[in-house]
Structure formats: structure tokens, C-alpha cells
């Protein structure tokens, strides 16, 4: 009796497994060639794939945790008879005819044996079109002993899960710069990809592929507040302020993912080439603002380029929550795999010292956390971190996994003053200065080596040499706004002149001790694209009124 009961139980259990039927929704597939973004091929509202273009092949992906039998049927309909479709399932191909029907019918395709667990693919290819459409596909029915526990995405969002690496930094760290390097391997790129190198609490900086013909570098900073969509609803005192951009950089606002200031530069970056990214933060604790500036190092030019500089309100803090990510921002090609390599991460602290970051922690977005997509990975290899998503390959990582790379001890050399836009910016600055002179908003006696000057008071003391230490009263303000950014008080300041900006080295020796001179300094002879402080934006034209009190000669 016990033996008969056991046999019956086993028979019923196997019958239950083989009788289980699951349906992969038709709207969760992918088309090659890709569908038009304005089209309705994968239509969530109608819960189907409305297949009209006979040149497109439809692809569906799923993960089987068990080996065994797999029976495949197609739920389809068409307004006209005659469409012939070839369906490729694991290990087999079959052809079926779509009947004329106003209702979805189940059409048996074939059975096969699955010999191992893993990701599998079913493709639908038109052989002969009947009528104006190939077919409407409601779904693919799967049954058999391989089906229990299988995984597939049921959501209309077909994007691969976004994946992140977070670089732990102590709360006490006063980071004012974050450096990272990124390489996109050959074949790991696809349109609608964002490979983000330098993320932080207020923004992000990296490279994108917009389309097969356009690649970009983008740098964005979020507004203050919690408005998720419409920047027009953000009060002016909560909006980030654009201070400067590099040549040909487009800057505007953004919404729909929070709001903020956005900048991008169309640039044909290349796979297999390593690019350096630098974000700096200059704090103004009094006004509670921070200026965030993004630079990219262009290896073919051996120079840095400024993307943009934004002043963030309601801030005043250091760089925090540092991270990188790989994102597929449009689901139409979410089946493709993307990968990025990250190496040589560093932060510069407020005291000027650089600290290498050798630890990264993995996380993923809601699509990954919910288990809608399980094809992603991360890790450390050959001294660098990597991230990948898509491609319907098994995950090799889970939330919270921590990776450590060996120290490279290759502290970055940041020489942003010698930047790619130097000559262009010099022309812009000179035109701005000449306009101010012509409009008589400021006067000048003449120019020397790029600066413009006016001798306001003539001194009778010793001449000034660039090798001197000078004692001066001064006032510094911006050419365009007239806003004072720095000045001495009741007592003069003392500086070795050779340690000051080039504009001072040229302008101060124009007078003797006792003289007072006004000098207009283009940005290239001042601080260029560097952030000297939270008060001086990159590419600022500066005006100084300087009175020389005394000099101390070298060795004196």
C-alpha cells in the first residue's frame, strides 16, 4: 500500500510540474532592428506586441532554474490570414501560420529538452506576411518540467537594471576634489547608455551614447528641494546657478528625475580609451553654497577641458556619497550588454593631500532590487573595478557586495590651467574687456602682455620687481558685475610677488612704491578654470586696484 501511494504521489507531482503554464507577455520583447521610439510595437496598454514590420525579428528572454522538458505555444491573432512565422526555441526551430482571428488563439510551436539551467531566448521571424500586419502577439506560453521557478520580466519597463559602485568615505573626510578614470571596452557600448564616472550627493559626471551617431560628455548638478519633475516650480533661491562652461558646451536646466542644471558636450569618445574625470567643490559656509565644477581629461590632446561650473544653493558642504554607475536609459535595446571599467579613484582633502580610494560597494536600482532584471554584475579585475548590465547573462554579484583593488599609488596630476579652450577663452575675455572699455564702464591707459592697466597714482619710491615681496593695499572685483570678492582691511597685506597670479606679476611692477594701479586681468592670467574659492568662478575676468606700500628685495 505504501509503495502504491508513493508511486501515485510521484506521478501527481510530475504531472503538476509539467502542467504548470506561464506566459511571457508579448510587450516585454525586443526588436532587431530596434523599433521606432514613437511606434507602438511593444504596447503595454494593449498588453501585446503589435508586429507590423516584417523586417524586424522579435526576441524574448527568460531564465530557467531547472532542466527538463519545455513546451512552447504562441498566443497570437491577425486581421488577415496567411502570416507565416519562424520561431526559434532552445535547440529547435518551427514554423507556424497565424490564422485570421479577432481573438487571441494558442498555437502550439514545439517541444524541446533543456539540458541545463540558465538564460534562454525565443525569437520570432516573419517568413510571409498576411495583410498589413505580421501578427499581434499576446504572449509566449511555456510549460513542462523545466518551467517551475523560471524567471522573466513582466514589467513594461524593458531597461536593464542600473548598477552602481559606491566608494566609502568617512563622514569626517573634507573632500574638495574627486578623481576617477573610466574605460568602455570594445563592444560594450550601445545607444541609450550612460557610463557615469563621478557621482556625488549633488550631481553626476560621465559619458553617454545618445544614438549611433552621437556621443556626449555630461555634467549635472541638482537643485535644492524635492521637486521631482518641473523646474519651473523650483524657487529661484533653490536653483543651481550656471557660472561657466567650456567651448561648445551646451547648458540648460533639466527635470523629470529631480531638477537641476545640466551641461553636455558632443564629443566622439572612443571605446578602449581611458578618460580622466575630475569634480571639484568650493564651499562658502557663510552663504551656504558650493561651486561644483567638472573637468574631463582628453588623452588625444593631453589637456583638460572644462565642462561647466554650477553654484549649488543650500549646500556649503564637501563632496559626499561618491559613486559610479552604468545606466540603460531607454528600454528599446535593453537586451544589450553594457560595461565600464573604473580605475585609479582619488579624493583631494581640504588640506591639499590626496587619498586613494581602493574599496567599492555594489548596489542596483529598483529594477534590480525588485528582481525584474537579474542580468548584471560587478567586481575587481586587473587592478580596476568593473560594472555591467544587460545581455541576459547570470548575475555574479548581489547588493552590498564589497570589492577591493590593489593601490596604484598613481596620484593624479591636475594641470587644468593648461586647458583645451585656453586660446578661445582668451579671445572671449579680450572681447569682453574691450567692450567694457568702449562702453566706458572702465578706463585704461594701455595694455601689457595681455592685461590692461591704468596708473591711478604715481609713486616716487623704488621700482617694483617680480622677485620682490610686496606690501600692498588692494581691492579685487569682477569686471562684469563689479562685485567685490576680496580686499584688505586697515593694514596692508604682504606677498612674495612671484607666488601670485600672472596678472599681478605683470601689473604690479608697472608702478613704483607709493603708486596705485588698476589692472584688468583676463581669466587665463588669473585663475583660469580653477576654483580659487567659492567666490571666484572659473573663467572670471578680475579687476584689482593695488597700492604698493613697500617692497622687500630678494635676499634683503
Secondary structure, 3 states (H helix, E strand, C coil): CHHHHHHHHHHHHHHHHHHCEEEEEHHHCEEECCCCCCCCCEECCCCEEEECCCCCEEEEEEEECCCEEEEEEEEEEECCCCEEEEEEECCEEEEEEECEEEEEEEEEEEEEEECCCEEEEEEEEEEECCCCCCEEEEEEEEECCCCCCCECCCCCCCCCCCEEEECCCCCCCCEEEEEEEEECCCCCCCCCEEEEEEEECCEEEEEEEEECCEEEEEEEEECCCCCCCCHHHCCHHHCCEEEEECCCCEEEEECCCCCEEEEEEECCCCCCCEEEEEEEEEEECCCCEEEEEEEEEECCCCEEEEEEEEEECCCCCCCCCCEEEEEECCHHHCCCCEEEEEEEEEEEECCCCEEEECEEEEEECHHHHCCCCCCEEEEEECCEEEEEECCCCCCCCCCCCEEECCCCCCCCCCCCCCECCHHHHHHHHHHHHHHHHHCCCCCCCEEECCEEEEEEECCCCCECCCCCEEEEEEEEEECCCCCEEEECCCCCEEEEHHHCCHHHHHHHHHCECCCEEEEEECHHHCCCCCCCECCECCCCCEEEEEEEEEEECCCC
